[in-house]
Amino acid sequence: MFDETENAIHYKWDPQTYTGYTLRFDAERAAQGGHCCFYVEDWHCRTVTNEWPCRDLDEALGVLSRFFSVDIGQERERLSAWLPVLSRAVA
């Protein structure tokens, strides 16, 4: 599920634990030349749990794959529609 207001995609909501994972792109940080512009976060309690800053999309997808099964190549292709939006935000 894509959340355009937060530049985030939500993954794997678990109704038993009331949590899931979010892949978020920080356009402001990218525009300032930040090294880590992608973040994998707890979907619901991002202020309570750690977040994983990532240098690029491949690293972020690798972090997600530690929590649940994801085909990184297929997910990268699926997100290609989202990536041009991110590129324009950085430019």
Backbone hydrogen bonds, N-H to C=O, Kabsch-Sander energy under -0.5 kcal/mol:
donor,donor_aa,acceptor,acceptor_aa,energy
3,D,8,A,-3.9
4,E,2,F,-0.7
6,E,3,D,-0.9
7,N,3,D,-0.6
7,N,4,E,-0.6
8,A,3,D,-2.1
9,I,23,L,-2.4
10,H,1,M,-3.3
11,Y,21,Y,-3.7
14,D,19,T,-3.5
17,T,14,D,-0.5
18,Y,14,D,-1.6
19,T,14,D,-1.2
21,Y,11,Y,-2.7
22,T,41,E,-2.6
23,L,9,I,-3.0
24,R,22,T,-0.6
24,R,39,Y,-3.1
25,F,7,N,-2.7
26,D,37,C,-3.3
27,A,25,F,-1.0
30,A,26,D,-2.0
31,A,27,A,-2.5
32,Q,28,E,-1.4
33,G,30,A,-1.5
34,G,29,R,-3.2
37,C,35,H,-0.7
37,C,54,C,-0.7
38,F,54,C,-1.9
39,Y,24,R,-2.7
40,V,52,W,-2.0
41,E,22,T,-2.5
41,E,39,Y,-0.6
43,W,20,G,-2.7
48,V,45,C,-1.5
49,T,45,C,-2.2
52,W,40,V,-3.0
54,C,38,F,-3.2
60,A,56,D,-2.0
61,L,57,L,-2.7
62,G,58,D,-1.9
63,V,59,E,-2.0
64,L,60,A,-2.3
65,S,61,L,-2.0
66,R,62,G,-0.6
66,R,63,V,-1.4
67,F,63,V,-0.5
67,F,64,L,-1.5
68,F,64,L,-1.6
72,I,70,V,-1.0
75,E,71,D,-2.9
76,R,72,I,-2.6
77,E,73,G,-1.9
78,R,74,Q,-2.3
79,L,75,E,-2.2
80,S,77,E,-1.2
81,A,78,R,-0.7
82,W,79,L,-1.2
83,L,79,L,-2.0
86,L,82,W,-1.6
87,S,83,L,-2.5
88,R,84,P,-2.3
89,A,85,V,-1.8
90,V,86,L,-1.6
91,A,87,S,-2.0
